[in-house]
Amino acid sequence: MSTHIPETFDEWRHCIEQECRIVLTKEYIEQRLAILRELNHEETQRFIRHYGEHHWQQVVRWFERAQNQWGQTSLIMKEKGVKG
């Protein structure tokens, strides 16, 4: 696994999906956002201590972007009659 800290959405998504082999499902994104948006959550505090507040804010925005893209993809699939 790379020790490079992602600086862009595309780098972050590559890290999550390719290097960590995590599927960015709707449920996974929602779970991560619920934790990362809770400032007093132990995991969020650990993340901020390790990566800093700026990177934490950026990662929250990237998860929100992924959530929006997931929703758009789901809508397109529904419009085309594809079940997913």
C-alpha positions in Angstrom: 0.0 0.0 0.0 1.2 3.5 -0.8 2.3 5.9 1.9 1.3 8.8 -0.3 -1.5 10.9 1.3 -4.0 11.7 -1.5 -4.2 15.3 -2.4 -7.1 15.1 -5.0 -10.4 13.3 -5.2 -9.1 11.0 -8.0 -6.0 10.1 -5.9 -8.2 9.5 -2.9 -10.7 7.3 -4.8 -7.8 5.3 -6.4 -6.4 4.8 -2.9 -9.7 3.6 -1.5 -10.8 1.5 -4.4 -7.6 0.1 -5.8 -5.0 0.1 -3.1 -7.3 -0.6 -0.1 -9.8 -2.6 -2.3 -12.8 -1.0 -0.6 -16.0 -0.7 -2.7 -17.5 2.7 -2.3 -21.1 1.5 -1.8 -23.8 3.9 -0.6 -23.8 2.2 2.8 -20.0 2.4 3.2 -20.0 6.1 2.3 -22.9 6.8 4.7 -21.2 5.0 7.5 -17.9 6.9 7.0 -19.7 10.2 6.8 -21.6 9.5 10.0 -18.4 9.0 11.8 -16.3 11.7 10.2 -19.0 14.3 10.7 -19.2 13.5 14.4 -16.3 15.7 15.8 -16.4 14.0 19.2 -16.2 10.5 17.8 -13.0 8.8 18.9 -12.2 7.6 15.3 -12.7 11.2 14.0 -10.4 12.6 16.7 -7.7 10.0 15.9 -8.0 10.8 12.2 -7.5 14.5 12.9 -4.6 13.9 15.2 -2.9 11.7 12.5 -3.7 13.7 9.3 -4.7 17.1 10.5 -7.9 19.1 10.4 -7.4 20.3 6.8 -7.1 16.8 5.4 -10.0 15.6 7.6 -12.2 18.4 6.1 -11.0 17.4 2.6 -11.8 13.7 3.1 -15.3 14.6 4.3 -15.8 16.6 1.1 -14.5 13.7 -1.0 -16.9 11.3 0.7 -19.7 13.8 0.1 -18.7 14.0 -3.6 -18.6 10.2 -3.9 -22.1 10.1 -2.3 -23.4 12.6 -4.8 -21.8 10.7 -7.7 -23.2 7.4 -6.4 -26.7 9.0 -6.3 -26.3 10.3 -9.8 -25.2 6.9 -11.1 -28.1 5.3 -9.3 -30.6 7.7 -10.9 -29.1 7.2 -14.3 -29.4 3.4 -13.9 -33.1 3.7 -12.8 -33.8 5.9 -15.8 -32.3 3.2 -18.1 -34.2 0.5 -16.3 -31.1 -1.1 -14.9 -31.5 -2.7 -11.4 -28.6 -2.1 -9.1 
